Amino acid sequence: MSLAAAILAGGRATRMGGVAKAFLVVDGARVIDRQLEVLRALTPEILIVANEPAPYAALGLPIVADETAGQGPLAGILAALEAARAPRVLVVACDMPYLEREPLARLIAAAPEADVVAAESDRAEPLCACYRRACAAVIRRRLAAGQRKTAELLEDPALRVVRVRFAPEERRFLANFNRPSDLGPV
């Protein structure tokens, strides 16, 4: 197995009123169920990164917590990289309801030798990217130095980063939501 997948679900969702985004229903299905259907078509090794494991226990998947809670998504990526058995980990955020197999497969295949292969729309998307487990050392160093911004990781000179640009008509799979208004009319 050369690829694992990790769903980052550790955020507090404060802009969503504290509601776990992964369990919101979009187009008739929970976001987490939609994501798992896509990810299972890509790899059998799927991890959930969450500091509160109870809501995810019924999914029957390994649940990994950040080494130190409160460090943001970068710590979640580190937890996924250190827990995965595969040498590469596709990382996605739990608030991406429209993941699709084909664009993710393109992302994964784009540059397997790179340290990070990130989807790019108007900007690089570090929470829809494929990371080599070797990135863990760089992430650990950045966190120790207080550098918690996930987007800045993609600028680290120690990493070989490839950005895969998706055309505007392909970008729906990158959509995420942060506020109830992002979900559209109820």
ZASEMI-858142 format. One record per residue (C-alpha): residue number from 1; residue in three letters; x, y, z. Coordinates in nm, 2 decimals, padded with zeros to 4 digits. Layout:
BEGIN
<lomi nr="NUM" rest="ALA" px="X" py="Y" pz="Z"/>
...
This chain:
BEGIN
<lomi nr="1" rest="MET" px="00.00" py="00.00" pz="00.00"/>
<lomi nr="2" rest="SER" px="00.16" py="00.33" pz="-00.11"/>
<lomi nr="3" rest="LEU" px="-00.11" py="00.57" pz="00.00"/>
<lomi nr="4" rest="ALA" px="-00.32" py="00.64" pz="00.30"/>
<lomi nr="5" rest="ALA" px="-00.58" py="00.91" pz="00.34"/>
<lomi nr="6" rest="ALA" px="-00.66" py="01.13" pz="00.65"/>
<lomi nr="7" rest="ILE" px="-00.96" py="01.34" pz="00.72"/>
<lomi nr="8" rest="LEU" px="-00.87" py="01.63" pz="00.95"/>
<lomi nr="9" rest="ALA" px="-01.17" py="01.67" pz="01.18"/>
<lomi nr="10" rest="GLY" px="-01.00" py="01.83" pz="01.48"/>
<lomi nr="11" rest="GLY" px="-01.12" py="02.19" pz="01.46"/>
<lomi nr="12" rest="ARG" px="-01.35" py="02.35" pz="01.71"/>
<lomi nr="13" rest="ALA" px="-01.58" py="02.48" pz="01.43"/>
<lomi nr="14" rest="THR" px="-01.64" py="02.80" pz="01.62"/>
<lomi nr="15" rest="ARG" px="-01.77" py="02.98" pz="01.31"/>
<lomi nr="16" rest="MET" px="-02.03" py="02.70" pz="01.27"/>
<lomi nr="17" rest="GLY" px="-02.15" py="02.74" pz="01.63"/>
<lomi nr="18" rest="GLY" px="-01.94" py="02.44" pz="01.75"/>
<lomi nr="19" rest="VAL" px="-02.12" py="02.19" pz="01.52"/>
<lomi nr="20" rest="ALA" px="-01.90" py="01.91" pz="01.40"/>
<lomi nr="21" rest="LYS" px="-01.88" py="01.99" pz="01.02"/>
<lomi nr="22" rest="ALA" px="-01.81" py="01.63" pz="00.93"/>
<lomi nr="23" rest="PHE" px="-02.16" py="01.53" pz="01.04"/>
<lomi nr="24" rest="LEU" px="-02.35" py="01.81" pz="00.86"/>
<lomi nr="25" rest="VAL" px="-02.59" py="01.69" pz="00.59"/>
<lomi nr="26" rest="VAL" px="-02.52" py="01.83" pz="00.24"/>
<lomi nr="27" rest="ASP" px="-02.73" py="01.72" pz="-00.05"/>
<lomi nr="28" rest="GLY" px="-02.89" py="01.45" pz="00.15"/>
<lomi nr="29" rest="ALA" px="-02.58" py="01.28" pz="00.30"/>
<lomi nr="30" rest="ARG" px="-02.34" py="01.35" pz="00.59"/>
<lomi nr="31" rest="VAL" px="-02.02" py="01.51" pz="00.47"/>
<lomi nr="32" rest="ILE" px="-01.81" py="01.23" pz="00.64"/>
<lomi nr="33" rest="ASP" px="-02.00" py="00.96" pz="00.45"/>
<lomi nr="34" rest="ARG" px="-01.96" py="01.14" pz="00.12"/>
<lomi nr="35" rest="GLN" px="-01.59" py="01.17" pz="00.18"/>
<lomi nr="36" rest="LEU" px="-01.54" py="00.81" pz="00.29"/>
<lomi nr="37" rest="GLU" px="-01.71" py="00.68" pz="-00.02"/>
<lomi nr="38" rest="VAL" px="-01.46" py="00.87" pz="-00.24"/>
<lomi nr="39" rest="LEU" px="-01.15" py="00.79" pz="-00.03"/>
<lomi nr="40" rest="ARG" px="-01.23" py="00.42" pz="-00.01"/>
<lomi nr="41" rest="ALA" px="-01.21" py="00.41" pz="-00.39"/>
<lomi nr="42" rest="LEU" px="-00.85" py="00.54" pz="-00.36"/>
<lomi nr="43" rest="THR" px="-00.70" py="00.36" pz="-00.06"/>
<lomi nr="44" rest="PRO" px="-00.79" py="00.11" pz="00.21"/>
<lomi nr="45" rest="GLU" px="-00.60" py="00.30" pz="00.48"/>
<lomi nr="46" rest="ILE" px="-00.81" py="00.58" pz="00.61"/>
<lomi nr="47" rest="LEU" px="-00.75" py="00.77" pz="00.93"/>
<lomi nr="48" rest="ILE" px="-00.96" py="01.03" pz="01.11"/>
<lomi nr="49" rest="VAL" px="-00.76" py="01.30" pz="01.29"/>
<lomi nr="50" rest="ALA" px="-00.97" py="01.43" pz="01.58"/>
<lomi nr="51" rest="ASN" px="-00.90" py="01.53" pz="01.93"/>
<lomi nr="52" rest="GLU" px="-01.25" py="01.42" pz="02.04"/>
<lomi nr="53" rest="PRO" px="-01.28" py="01.06" pz="01.92"/>
<lomi nr="54" rest="ALA" px="-01.62" py="00.97" pz="02.05"/>
<lomi nr="55" rest="PRO" px="-01.83" py="01.11" pz="01.76"/>
<lomi nr="56" rest="TYR" px="-01.62" py="00.92" pz="01.51"/>
<lomi nr="57" rest="ALA" px="-01.59" py="00.58" pz="01.69"/>
<lomi nr="58" rest="ALA" px="-01.89" py="00.44" pz="01.50"/>
<lomi nr="59" rest="LEU" px="-01.71" py="00.48" pz="01.17"/>
<lomi nr="60" rest="GLY" px="-01.48" py="00.19" pz="01.26"/>
<lomi nr="61" rest="LEU" px="-01.17" py="00.37" pz="01.14"/>
<lomi nr="62" rest="PRO" px="-00.85" py="00.45" pz="01.33"/>
<lomi nr="63" rest="ILE" px="-00.88" py="00.78" pz="01.51"/>
<lomi nr="64" rest="VAL" px="-00.56" py="00.98" pz="01.57"/>
<lomi nr="65" rest="ALA" px="-00.53" py="01.28" pz="01.80"/>
<lomi nr="66" rest="ASP" px="-00.28" py="01.56" pz="01.77"/>
<lomi nr="67" rest="GLU" px="00.03" py="01.52" pz="01.99"/>
<lomi nr="68" rest="THR" px="-00.05" py="01.87" pz="02.13"/>
<lomi nr="69" rest="ALA" px="-00.41" py="01.99" pz="02.09"/>
<lomi nr="70" rest="GLY" px="-00.47" py="02.35" pz="01.99"/>
<lomi nr="71" rest="GLN" px="-00.19" py="02.37" pz="01.74"/>
<lomi nr="72" rest="GLY" px="-00.42" py="02.39" pz="01.43"/>
<lomi nr="73" rest="PRO" px="-00.43" py="02.18" pz="01.11"/>
<lomi nr="74" rest="LEU" px="-00.06" py="02.16" pz="01.08"/>
<lomi nr="75" rest="ALA" px="-00.05" py="01.95" pz="01.40"/>
<lomi nr="76" rest="GLY" px="-00.33" py="01.74" pz="01.25"/>
<lomi nr="77" rest="ILE" px="-00.12" py="01.67" pz="00.94"/>
<lomi nr="78" rest="LEU" px="00.17" py="01.57" pz="01.16"/>
<lomi nr="79" rest="ALA" px="-00.05" py="01.33" pz="01.35"/>
<lomi nr="80" rest="ALA" px="-00.17" py="01.17" pz="01.03"/>
<lomi nr="81" rest="LEU" px="00.18" py="01.14" pz="00.88"/>
<lomi nr="82" rest="GLU" px="00.31" py="00.98" pz="01.20"/>
<lomi nr="83" rest="ALA" px="00.02" py="00.74" pz="01.23"/>
<lomi nr="84" rest="ALA" px="00.00" py="00.62" pz="00.87"/>
<lomi nr="85" rest="ARG" px="00.16" py="00.30" pz="00.75"/>
<lomi nr="86" rest="ALA" px="00.18" py="00.41" pz="00.38"/>
<lomi nr="87" rest="PRO" px="00.46" py="00.64" pz="00.27"/>
<lomi nr="88" rest="ARG" px="00.22" py="00.90" pz="00.13"/>
<lomi nr="89" rest="VAL" px="-00.09" py="01.05" pz="00.29"/>
<lomi nr="90" rest="LEU" px="-00.37" py="01.23" pz="00.11"/>
<lomi nr="91" rest="VAL" px="-00.49" py="01.49" pz="00.36"/>
<lomi nr="92" rest="VAL" px="-00.84" py="01.65" pz="00.33"/>
<lomi nr="93" rest="ALA" px="-01.04" py="01.87" pz="00.56"/>
<lomi nr="94" rest="CYS" px="-01.36" py="01.74" pz="00.70"/>
<lomi nr="95" rest="ASP" px="-01.55" py="02.04" pz="00.56"/>
<lomi nr="96" rest="MET" px="-01.51" py="01.95" pz="00.19"/>
<lomi nr="97" rest="PRO" px="-01.85" py="01.79" pz="00.10"/>
<lomi nr="98" rest="TYR" px="-01.78" py="01.76" pz="-00.28"/>
<lomi nr="99" rest="LEU" px="-01.46" py="01.55" pz="-00.29"/>
<lomi nr="100" rest="GLU" px="-01.44" py="01.36" pz="-00.62"/>
<lomi nr="101" rest="ARG" px="-01.23" py="01.05" pz="-00.70"/>
<lomi nr="102" rest="GLU" px="-01.10" py="01.17" pz="-01.04"/>
<lomi nr="103" rest="PRO" px="-00.94" py="01.50" pz="-00.94"/>
<lomi nr="104" rest="LEU" px="-00.80" py="01.34" pz="-00.63"/>
<lomi nr="105" rest="ALA" px="-00.65" py="01.06" pz="-00.83"/>
<lomi nr="106" rest="ARG" px="-00.49" py="01.32" pz="-01.06"/>
<lomi nr="107" rest="LEU" px="-00.35" py="01.50" pz="-00.76"/>
<lomi nr="108" rest="ILE" px="-00.21" py="01.17" pz="-00.62"/>
<lomi nr="109" rest="ALA" px="-00.05" py="01.07" pz="-00.95"/>
<lomi nr="110" rest="ALA" px="00.09" py="01.41" pz="-01.04"/>
<lomi nr="111" rest="ALA" px="00.44" py="01.39" pz="-00.88"/>
<lomi nr="112" rest="PRO" px="00.48" py="01.09" pz="-00.64"/>
<lomi nr="113" rest="GLU" px="00.85" py="01.19" pz="-00.58"/>
<lomi nr="114" rest="ALA" px="00.75" py="01.54" pz="-00.44"/>
<lomi nr="115" rest="ASP" px="00.73" py="01.60" pz="-00.07"/>
<lomi nr="116" rest="VAL" px="00.39" py="01.77" pz="-00.11"/>
<lomi nr="117" rest="VAL" px="00.15" py="01.77" pz="-00.40"/>
<lomi nr="118" rest="ALA" px="-00.12" py="02.03" pz="-00.33"/>
<lomi nr="119" rest="ALA" px="-00.43" py="02.11" pz="-00.52"/>
<lomi nr="120" rest="GLU" px="-00.44" py="02.47" pz="-00.64"/>
<lomi nr="121" rest="SER" px="-00.74" py="02.69" pz="-00.74"/>
<lomi nr="122" rest="ASP" px="-00.68" py="03.06" pz="-00.68"/>
<lomi nr="123" rest="ARG" px="-00.42" py="02.95" pz="-00.42"/>
<lomi nr="124" rest="ALA" px="-00.26" py="02.63" pz="-00.30"/>
<lomi nr="125" rest="GLU" px="-00.48" py="02.42" pz="-00.08"/>
<lomi nr="126" rest="PRO" px="-00.27" py="02.26" pz="00.19"/>
<lomi nr="127" rest="LEU" px="-00.58" py="02.08" pz="00.33"/>
<lomi nr="128" rest="CYS" px="-00.63" py="01.90" pz="00.00"/>
<lomi nr="129" rest="ALA" px="-00.28" py="01.77" pz="-00.06"/>
<lomi nr="130" rest="CYS" px="-00.07" py="01.46" pz="-00.07"/>
<lomi nr="131" rest="TYR" px="00.22" py="01.45" pz="00.18"/>
<lomi nr="132" rest="ARG" px="00.52" py="01.22" pz="00.20"/>
<lomi nr="133" rest="ARG" px="00.57" py="01.09" pz="00.55"/>
<lomi nr="134" rest="ALA" px="00.92" py="01.25" pz="00.54"/>
<lomi nr="135" rest="CYS" px="00.75" py="01.59" pz="00.58"/>
<lomi nr="136" rest="ALA" px="00.69" py="01.51" pz="00.94"/>
<lomi nr="137" rest="ALA" px="01.03" py="01.63" pz="01.05"/>
<lomi nr="138" rest="VAL" px="00.98" py="01.96" pz="00.88"/>
<lomi nr="139" rest="ILE" px="00.64" py="02.01" pz="01.03"/>
<lomi nr="140" rest="ARG" px="00.77" py="01.91" pz="01.37"/>
<lomi nr="141" rest="ARG" px="01.04" py="02.17" pz="01.34"/>
<lomi nr="142" rest="ARG" px="00.80" py="02.44" pz="01.23"/>
<lomi nr="143" rest="LEU" px="00.56" py="02.37" pz="01.52"/>
<lomi nr="144" rest="ALA" px="00.85" py="02.38" pz="01.77"/>
<lomi nr="145" rest="ALA" px="00.94" py="02.72" pz="01.63"/>
<lomi nr="146" rest="GLY" px="00.58" py="02.85" pz="01.67"/>
<lomi nr="147" rest="GLN" px="00.51" py="02.84" pz="01.29"/>
<lomi nr="148" rest="ARG" px="00.16" py="02.70" pz="01.28"/>
<lomi nr="149" rest="LYS" px="00.03" py="02.84" pz="00.95"/>
<lomi nr="150" rest="THR" px="-00.05" py="02.55" pz="00.72"/>
<lomi nr="151" rest="ALA" px="-00.02" py="02.76" pz="00.40"/>
<lomi nr="152" rest="GLU" px="00.33" py="02.87" pz="00.49"/>
<lomi nr="153" rest="LEU" px="00.44" py="02.50" pz="00.51"/>
<lomi nr="154" rest="LEU" px="00.41" py="02.49" pz="00.13"/>
<lomi nr="155" rest="GLU" px="00.68" py="02.77" pz="00.11"/>
<lomi nr="156" rest="ASP" px="00.93" py="02.59" pz="00.33"/>
<lomi nr="157" rest="PRO" px="01.26" py="02.56" pz="00.13"/>
<lomi nr="158" rest="ALA" px="01.32" py="02.22" pz="00.28"/>
<lomi nr="159" rest="LEU" px="01.03" py="02.07" pz="00.09"/>
<lomi nr="160" rest="ARG" px="00.98" py="01.99" pz="-00.28"/>
<lomi nr="161" rest="VAL" px="00.63" py="02.11" pz="-00.34"/>
<lomi nr="162" rest="VAL" px="00.43" py="02.06" pz="-00.66"/>
<lomi nr="163" rest="ARG" px="00.10" py="02.25" pz="-00.72"/>
<lomi nr="164" rest="VAL" px="-00.16" py="02.09" pz="-00.94"/>
<lomi nr="165" rest="ARG" px="-00.37" py="02.36" pz="-01.09"/>
<lomi nr="166" rest="PHE" px="-00.74" py="02.28" pz="-01.15"/>
<lomi nr="167" rest="ALA" px="-00.95" py="02.48" pz="-01.39"/>
<lomi nr="168" rest="PRO" px="-01.24" py="02.68" pz="-01.26"/>
<lomi nr="169" rest="GLU" px="-01.49" py="02.43" pz="-01.38"/>
<lomi nr="170" rest="GLU" px="-01.31" py="02.15" pz="-01.20"/>
<lomi nr="171" rest="ARG" px="-01.28" py="02.32" pz="-00.86"/>
<lomi nr="172" rest="ARG" px="-01.61" py="02.22" pz="-00.70"/>
<lomi nr="173" rest="PHE" px="-01.43" py="01.93" pz="-00.52"/>
<lomi nr="174" rest="LEU" px="-01.22" py="02.19" pz="-00.33"/>
<lomi nr="175" rest="ALA" px="-01.52" py="02.37" pz="-00.19"/>
<lomi nr="176" rest="ASN" px="-01.54" py="02.39" pz="00.18"/>
<lomi nr="177" rest="PHE" px="-01.76" py="02.56" pz="00.44"/>
<lomi nr="178" rest="ASN" px="-01.69" py="02.76" pz="00.75"/>
<lomi nr="179" rest="ARG" px="-02.01" py="02.93" pz="00.84"/>
<lomi nr="180" rest="PRO" px="-02.38" py="02.82" pz="00.82"/>
<lomi nr="181" rest="SER" px="-02.43" py="03.07" pz="00.53"/>
<lomi nr="182" rest="ASP" px="-02.17" py="02.87" pz="00.32"/>
<lomi nr="183" rest="LEU" px="-02.41" py="02.58" pz="00.31"/>
<lomi nr="184" rest="GLY" px="-02.67" py="02.78" pz="00.12"/>
<lomi nr="185" rest="PRO" px="-03.04" py="02.80" pz="00.19"/>
<lomi nr="186" rest="VAL" px="-03.17" py="02.55" pz="00.44"/>
